Amino acid sequence: MDEVLVTLIGLGIPGFLTYLILVKMNIVIFTRDHMDEKIMFIGVLSFINVGIVYLILELLGIEVMTISGFAVTFISTLLLSIFIYPFIIKNTIKAFEYYLTKTNQKHRSNKPIMDGIYDYRPKGCKFIHLVIFNFEHEYLESGYLEFYSYTENRFMLRPDEEGRVYHVSFKKVFNSLEEKKYILTDSENRFLIYVIYY
Protein backbone atom coordinates (compact mmCIF):
# COMPACT_ATOMS: atom_id res chain seq x y z
CA MET A 1 0.00 0.00 0.00
CA ASP A 2 2.82 2.42 0.88
CA GLU A 3 4.57 1.71 -2.42
CA VAL A 4 1.39 2.43 -4.38
CA LEU A 5 0.90 5.72 -2.48
CA VAL A 6 4.51 6.78 -3.04
CA THR A 7 4.24 5.92 -6.74
CA LEU A 8 1.04 7.95 -7.18
CA ILE A 9 2.49 10.92 -5.30
CA GLY A 10 5.84 10.59 -7.06
CA LEU A 11 4.37 10.38 -10.56
CA GLY A 12 1.47 12.79 -10.28
CA ILE A 13 2.24 15.73 -8.02
CA PRO A 14 5.75 16.76 -9.23
CA GLY A 15 4.71 16.71 -12.89
CA PHE A 16 1.46 18.57 -12.30
CA LEU A 17 3.15 21.17 -10.06
CA THR A 18 5.81 21.73 -12.72
CA TYR A 19 3.11 22.05 -15.38
CA LEU A 20 1.20 24.67 -13.32
CA ILE A 21 4.34 26.73 -12.75
CA LEU A 22 5.34 26.62 -16.44
CA VAL A 23 1.83 27.69 -17.48
CA LYS A 24 1.82 30.58 -15.01
CA MET A 25 5.22 31.67 -16.35
CA ASN A 26 3.81 31.50 -19.93
CA ILE A 27 6.49 28.98 -20.90
CA VAL A 28 4.03 26.34 -22.14
CA ILE A 29 0.46 26.70 -23.35
CA PHE A 30 -2.05 23.96 -24.02
CA THR A 31 -5.57 24.92 -25.08
CA ARG A 32 -8.62 22.64 -24.99
CA ASP A 33 -7.64 21.39 -28.43
CA HIS A 34 -4.33 20.05 -27.08
CA MET A 35 -5.50 17.82 -24.21
CA ASP A 36 -3.57 14.75 -25.44
CA GLU A 37 -0.35 16.75 -25.67
CA LYS A 38 -0.99 18.22 -22.22
CA ILE A 39 -1.42 14.77 -20.64
CA MET A 40 1.71 13.47 -22.36
CA PHE A 41 3.68 16.58 -21.32
CA ILE A 42 2.68 16.17 -17.66
CA GLY A 43 3.62 12.48 -17.86
CA VAL A 44 7.07 13.28 -19.26
CA LEU A 45 7.62 16.00 -16.64
CA SER A 46 6.58 13.56 -13.91
CA PHE A 47 8.97 10.91 -15.20
CA ILE A 48 11.90 13.37 -15.38
CA ASN A 49 11.10 14.88 -11.97
CA VAL A 50 10.84 11.48 -10.32
CA GLY A 51 14.16 10.38 -11.85
CA ILE A 52 16.01 13.52 -10.74
CA VAL A 53 14.45 13.56 -7.26
CA TYR A 54 15.16 9.85 -6.82
CA LEU A 55 18.86 10.45 -7.64
CA ILE A 56 19.02 13.36 -5.19
CA LEU A 57 17.38 11.31 -2.42
CA GLU A 58 19.75 8.40 -3.08
CA LEU A 59 22.81 10.67 -3.00
CA LEU A 60 21.64 12.25 0.27
CA GLY A 61 20.60 8.89 1.74
CA ILE A 62 17.08 10.14 2.56
CA GLU A 63 13.99 7.92 2.59
CA VAL A 64 11.06 9.04 0.41
CA MET A 65 8.38 8.49 3.07
CA THR A 66 9.87 10.93 5.59
CA ILE A 67 9.31 14.62 6.20
CA SER A 68 12.79 15.40 4.89
CA GLY A 69 12.09 13.21 1.83
CA PHE A 70 8.93 15.17 1.04
CA ALA A 71 10.77 18.47 1.66
CA VAL A 72 13.59 17.51 -0.73
CA THR A 73 11.04 16.37 -3.33
CA PHE A 74 9.06 19.60 -3.07
CA ILE A 75 12.10 21.92 -3.10
CA SER A 76 13.76 20.03 -5.97
CA THR A 77 10.54 20.16 -8.01
CA LEU A 78 10.22 23.92 -7.41
CA LEU A 79 13.85 24.60 -8.38
CA LEU A 80 13.53 22.51 -11.53
CA SER A 81 10.23 24.17 -12.44
CA ILE A 82 11.24 27.78 -11.80
CA PHE A 83 14.84 27.81 -13.01
CA ILE A 84 15.94 24.73 -14.99
CA TYR A 85 12.94 23.84 -17.21
CA PRO A 86 12.18 27.45 -18.29
CA PHE A 87 15.85 27.94 -19.22
CA ILE A 88 15.94 24.70 -21.23
CA ILE A 89 12.57 25.24 -22.94
CA LYS A 90 13.18 28.92 -23.83
CA ASN A 91 16.65 28.23 -25.24
CA THR A 92 15.44 25.19 -27.18
CA ILE A 93 12.66 27.29 -28.74
CA LYS A 94 15.13 30.10 -29.57
CA ALA A 95 17.55 27.63 -31.17
CA PHE A 96 14.75 26.06 -33.19
CA GLU A 97 13.42 29.46 -34.31
CA TYR A 98 16.95 30.45 -35.31
CA TYR A 99 17.22 27.23 -37.33
CA LEU A 100 13.87 27.94 -39.04
CA THR A 101 14.96 31.48 -39.90
CA LYS A 102 18.34 30.31 -41.25
CA THR A 103 16.72 27.61 -43.38
CA ASN A 104 13.98 30.01 -44.56
CA GLN A 105 11.11 27.96 -43.10
CA LYS A 106 7.83 29.15 -41.59
CA HIS A 107 7.48 29.69 -37.86
CA ARG A 108 4.44 27.95 -36.39
CA SER A 109 3.11 28.04 -32.87
CA ASN A 110 0.11 26.92 -30.84
CA LYS A 111 0.59 30.02 -28.72
CA PRO A 112 -2.57 32.16 -28.67
CA ILE A 113 -2.22 35.46 -30.49
CA MET A 114 -2.97 37.44 -27.32
CA ASP A 115 0.05 35.83 -25.65
CA GLY A 116 2.10 37.04 -28.61
CA ILE A 117 0.89 40.58 -27.97
CA TYR A 118 2.31 40.39 -24.45
CA ASP A 119 5.51 38.64 -25.53
CA TYR A 120 6.43 41.34 -28.07
CA ARG A 121 6.05 44.20 -25.59
CA PRO A 122 9.06 46.49 -25.52
CA LYS A 123 10.78 47.03 -22.18
CA GLY A 124 9.12 49.76 -20.17
CA CYS A 125 5.75 49.30 -21.92
CA LYS A 126 2.96 50.28 -19.55
CA PHE A 127 -0.08 50.11 -21.84
CA ILE A 128 -1.20 48.01 -24.78
CA HIS A 129 -3.72 49.96 -26.85
CA LEU A 130 -6.01 48.04 -29.22
CA VAL A 131 -8.11 49.57 -31.99
CA ILE A 132 -10.42 47.07 -33.71
CA PHE A 133 -12.05 47.29 -37.14
CA ASN A 134 -13.92 44.69 -39.17
CA PHE A 135 -12.81 43.64 -42.66
CA GLU A 136 -15.06 46.32 -44.15
CA HIS A 137 -12.95 48.89 -42.19
CA GLU A 138 -15.81 49.80 -39.87
CA TYR A 139 -14.76 50.83 -36.37
CA LEU A 140 -15.79 48.31 -33.69
CA GLU A 141 -13.97 49.14 -30.45
CA SER A 142 -10.81 50.52 -28.89
CA GLY A 143 -9.22 50.59 -25.46
CA TYR A 144 -6.33 49.45 -23.29
CA LEU A 145 -5.86 45.71 -22.82
CA GLU A 146 -6.61 44.79 -19.20
CA PHE A 147 -7.16 41.02 -19.24
CA TYR A 148 -7.54 38.16 -21.68
CA SER A 149 -8.32 34.45 -21.67
CA TYR A 150 -6.56 32.20 -24.15
CA THR A 151 -8.98 29.34 -23.52
CA GLU A 152 -12.09 31.34 -24.41
CA ASN A 153 -10.63 33.76 -27.00
CA ARG A 154 -11.93 36.80 -25.11
CA PHE A 155 -10.35 39.94 -23.75
CA MET A 156 -11.34 42.94 -21.66
CA LEU A 157 -10.54 46.52 -22.67
CA ARG A 158 -10.40 49.61 -20.48
CA PRO A 159 -12.11 52.39 -22.45
CA ASP A 160 -9.77 54.95 -23.98
CA GLU A 161 -12.41 57.71 -24.20
CA GLU A 162 -11.94 57.91 -27.97
CA GLY A 163 -14.92 58.75 -30.10
CA ARG A 164 -15.74 56.89 -33.29
CA VAL A 165 -12.54 56.30 -35.28
CA TYR A 166 -12.46 56.30 -39.07
CA HIS A 167 -10.13 53.75 -40.63
CA VAL A 168 -8.53 56.00 -43.29
CA SER A 169 -7.61 58.78 -40.86
CA PHE A 170 -6.62 56.30 -38.14
CA LYS A 171 -4.33 54.37 -40.53
CA LYS A 172 -2.41 57.59 -41.32
CA VAL A 173 -1.93 58.31 -37.61
CA PHE A 174 -1.00 54.67 -36.94
CA ASN A 175 1.64 54.66 -39.69
CA SER A 176 3.18 57.89 -38.37
CA LEU A 177 3.54 56.59 -34.79
CA GLU A 178 7.07 55.90 -33.58
CA GLU A 179 5.91 53.51 -30.84
CA LYS A 180 6.23 49.79 -31.44
CA LYS A 181 3.09 48.55 -33.22
CA TYR A 182 1.55 45.59 -35.03
CA ILE A 183 -1.52 44.79 -37.08
CA LEU A 184 -3.22 41.48 -36.31
CA THR A 185 -5.67 39.85 -38.70
CA ASP A 186 -8.34 37.62 -37.19
CA SER A 187 -9.63 35.74 -40.25
CA GLU A 188 -12.14 33.68 -38.26
CA ASN A 189 -13.95 36.69 -36.75
CA ARG A 190 -12.99 39.04 -39.61
CA PHE A 191 -11.26 41.60 -37.37
CA LEU A 192 -8.30 43.88 -37.95
CA ILE A 193 -6.68 44.58 -34.59
CA TYR A 194 -4.17 47.43 -34.41
CA VAL A 195 -1.80 47.03 -31.47
CA ILE A 196 0.14 50.00 -30.12
CA TYR A 197 2.55 49.81 -27.16
CA TYR A 198 2.94 52.81 -24.84
ABEGO torsion letter per residue (X at the ends): XAAAAAAAAAAAAAAAAAAAAAAAAGABBBBAAAAAAAAAAAAAAAAAAAAAAAAAAAAAGBBAABAAAAAAAAAAAAAAAAAAAAAAAAAAAAAAAAAAAAAGBBBBBABBAAAAAAAABBBGBABBBBBBBBAAGBBABBEBBABBBAAAGBBBBBBAGBBBBBAAAAAAAAAABABBBBBBBBAAAGBBBBBBBX
